[in-house]
Amino acid sequence: MILLIENQYLPSIIFYKISNEYTHIEFEQYETWQKMSFRNRCRIATANGPLDLSVPVVGGRNADVPVREAMIDNSQLWQRRHWRSIFSAYSRSPWFEHYGVELEKFYTIPYRFLWDWNLDLCRWVFDKLEILPRISFSERYRKQTADSGMIDFRNKILPSTLGIWQHYCPRYTQVFEDRNGFIPNLSIIDLLFCEGPRAAELLKQTPVDIQQLAAALTHRRNKI
């Protein structure tokens, strides 16, 4: 079975929990750019609570291009701002020194396309989690994937649906948990910086019936 999903920016823990269930992941590359998603944003925990880091895209919310052609607006110093926020949030975490140096390098390299940025970071995270799926890219846009041997998880993990996934997020000690309480399904870097190599083990906790949830979320989306 193949997991079909969109390419996101340092996705949430549930993204990797689901990815860990599959040996083949296919990224959707023929969709049109969509706003209000995690394609260009990730969520971290700061001393003041959750913070969304958004990569500026040329055209902003009005961008109307295939997702692979979405260009990053590098006229804004977004990489510097994102890294400062990550450093401030996680510099005191147990595993920051272990992963931080490698991750920081991504924030010093200029990227033209959001797709390339997301994909390089995703592969880096897969390597750290020792999740080694076969990665491929869609050859055309499929509106329906029934009888295709795929589980369609496109647009299932969104800012508006994160609450659905909170029960499947592993519990661990977060940097600012004493101030903010536990915040589920942050970006995977929260789990990596807090738990290090144990992150991969934690992803296996609380099994998810992926096919059932995919169907339920599709039904929910169609009703909206």
C-alpha positions in Angstrom: 0.0 0.0 0.0 1.2 3.5 -0.9 0.7 6.6 1.2 -0.3 9.6 -1.0 0.2 12.9 0.8 1.2 16.5 0.2 4.7 17.9 0.8 4.8 19.9 4.0 7.2 22.1 5.9 8.7 20.3 8.9 5.4 18.5 9.4 3.6 17.6 12.6 4.3 14.5 14.6 1.2 12.7 13.2 2.6 13.1 9.7 5.6 11.1 10.6 3.6 8.7 12.8 1.5 7.8 9.7 4.5 7.8 7.4 6.2 5.2 9.6 3.4 2.8 8.7 4.3 2.7 5.0 7.3 1.6 3.0 6.3 3.7 0.0 5.3 7.4 0.2 4.2 9.3 -2.9 4.2 13.1 -2.7 1.4 14.9 -4.7 3.2 17.2 -7.1 0.3 18.1 -9.5 -2.0 19.8 -7.1 -2.6 23.5 -7.2 -1.1 25.6 -4.4 -3.4 25.7 -1.4 -3.5 28.2 1.4 -4.3 27.6 5.0 -2.2 24.4 5.2 1.1 23.1 6.4 2.7 23.3 3.0 4.4 26.5 4.0 4.1 26.5 7.8 5.1 24.5 10.8 4.1 24.8 14.5 6.6 24.9 17.3 6.3 25.5 21.1 7.7 28.7 22.6 7.7 30.1 26.1 4.5 32.0 25.1 2.7 29.0 23.6 2.4 27.6 20.1 4.0 29.6 17.2 3.4 29.1 13.5 6.4 29.7 11.3 5.3 30.6 7.8 7.5 30.5 4.7 6.5 33.5 2.5 5.4 32.5 -1.0 5.4 34.8 -4.0 1.8 35.8 -4.6 0.9 35.1 -1.0 -2.6 33.8 -0.4 -3.5 34.6 -4.0 -0.9 32.3 -5.5 -2.4 30.2 -8.2 0.3 27.9 -9.4 1.1 24.1 -9.4 2.6 23.3 -6.0 6.0 22.5 -7.5 6.1 26.0 -9.0 5.3 27.9 -5.8 8.3 30.2 -5.3 9.6 31.4 -2.0 9.7 35.1 -1.4 13.3 35.5 -0.4 13.0 39.3 -0.3 11.9 38.7 3.3 14.5 37.5 5.8 12.3 34.6 6.8 15.1 32.0 7.2 16.8 34.2 9.8 13.5 34.8 11.7 12.6 31.1 11.6 16.0 30.0 12.9 15.9 32.6 15.7 12.5 31.3 16.8 13.7 27.7 16.7 16.8 28.5 18.6 14.9 30.5 21.2 12.4 27.7 21.6 14.7 24.7 21.7 18.3 25.8 22.6 17.8 24.4 26.2 16.2 21.1 25.0 18.1 17.9 25.7 18.9 17.1 22.1 19.4 20.6 20.6 23.1 20.3 20.3 22.8 16.9 18.7 20.5 18.0 15.9 20.7 21.8 15.9 23.9 22.2 13.9 22.7 20.1 11.0 19.2 21.8 11.0 20.7 25.3 11.1 22.5 24.7 7.8 19.2 24.5 6.0 18.5 28.0 7.2 21.7 29.4 5.6 21.0 28.0 2.1 18.8 30.0 -0.2 16.0 28.0 -1.8 14.0 29.2 -4.8 11.1 26.7 -4.6 9.1 25.7 -1.5 8.9 22.1 -2.8 12.6 21.7 -2.7 12.9 23.2 0.7 10.2 20.9 2.2 11.5 17.8 0.5 15.1 18.3 1.7 13.9 18.8 5.3 11.6 15.9 5.1 14.4 13.6 4.0 16.6 14.9 6.8 13.9 14.1 9.4 13.4 10.6 7.9 17.1 10.0 8.3 17.1 11.1 11.9 14.1 8.9 12.7 15.6 6.0 10.7 12.4 5.9 8.6 13.5 4.8 5.2 10.5 4.7 2.9 10.7 4.7 -0.9 9.8 8.2 -2.0 8.2 8.9 -5.3 6.1 11.7 -6.9 2.7 11.6 -8.5 2.7 11.3 -12.3 -0.7 13.0 -12.6 -3.4 14.4 -10.4 -5.9 11.8 -9.3 -9.1 13.2 -7.9 -10.1 9.7 -6.7 -7.7 7.0 -5.7 -10.1 4.1 -5.2 -8.6 0.7 -6.3 -5.3 2.3 -6.9 -3.4 0.6 -4.1 -3.1 4.0 -2.4 -4.2 5.5 0.9 -5.1 9.1 0.1 -4.0 11.4 2.9 -3.9 14.6 0.9 -5.4 17.5 2.9 -6.1 15.4 6.0 -3.4 17.0 8.2 -4.3 20.7 8.3 -4.3 23.4 10.9 -8.1 23.0 11.1 -7.9 19.2 11.7 -5.1 18.9 14.2 -7.5 18.5 17.1 -8.7 15.2 15.6 -5.2 13.8 15.9 -4.4 14.9 19.5 -5.2 11.4 21.0 -2.7 9.8 18.7 0.2 12.0 19.6 2.7 10.4 21.9 3.2 12.0 25.3 6.7 13.3 26.2 8.2 16.1 28.2 8.2 19.4 26.3 10.5 22.3 27.0 7.8 24.7 28.2 5.3 22.2 29.4 5.4 23.6 33.0 4.1 26.9 31.6 1.8 25.9 28.7 0.9 22.3 29.5 1.4 19.6 26.9 0.8 20.7 23.3 0.1 17.7 21.0 1.2 17.4 17.3 3.7 20.2 17.0 6.3 20.0 14.3 8.4 16.8 14.4 11.4 18.9 15.5 9.8 19.4 18.9 9.8 15.6 19.4 13.4 15.3 18.1 14.8 18.0 20.2 13.0 16.8 23.3 13.5 13.0 23.0 16.3 12.4 20.5 16.6 8.8 19.2 13.7 7.8 21.4 11.4 9.8 19.0 11.2 6.8 16.6 10.0 4.5 19.4 7.4 7.0 20.6 5.9 7.3 17.1 4.9 3.6 17.3 2.8 4.2 20.3 -1.1 4.3 20.1 -1.8 2.6 16.8 -3.8 4.5 14.2 -6.5 2.9 11.9 -5.3 5.0 9.0 -7.7 3.8 6.4 -10.7 4.4 8.6 -9.5 7.9 9.6 -8.7 8.8 6.0 -12.3 7.8 5.0 -13.8 9.7 8.0 -11.8 12.9 7.2 -12.7 12.7 3.5 -16.4 12.5 4.6 -15.9 15.4 7.0 -14.3 17.6 4.3 -17.0 16.8 1.8 -19.6 18.0 4.2 -18.0 21.4 4.8 
